[in-house]
Amino acid sequence: MEYMLRLEKRTPFVATLANIATLLGLLGTIMGLIAAFSAVASADPAEKANLLSSSISIAMNTTAFGLIISF
């Protein structure tokens, strides 16, 4: 019973960590998409595809990591 009280006292921190991870993943997604659109707007036509794909890759990776941590 003593150990259960210790464990239950700290369980809200797990939920808070999961929420923060999800929000950081969303923030990374938005930042990656902003970088993608700014790269398309100001890059040379030959470099647009590389910059766009790397920025979208960053956005998707942060989304995936945020979702993985939140589970």
Phi, psi and omega in degrees: 000324180297320181289326178296322178295321178295317180293315182292336179291331185256001181293331176298335178293327179294316178295320178295318178298320178295319178294319179295319179298318178296318180292324176293324175297319177294319178297318177296323177297313180296318179295322177295320179290324175297316178296323180295314181289326177289328177292320179292325183288329189242005185263163173291152181302328181288332183265350185301316183296318180293315180293321180294316181292323178291322179292319178292326176298318176298316181297316181288324178296317180293326176295313181297315181294321177297319179289323179296316181292325183289341177276000000 
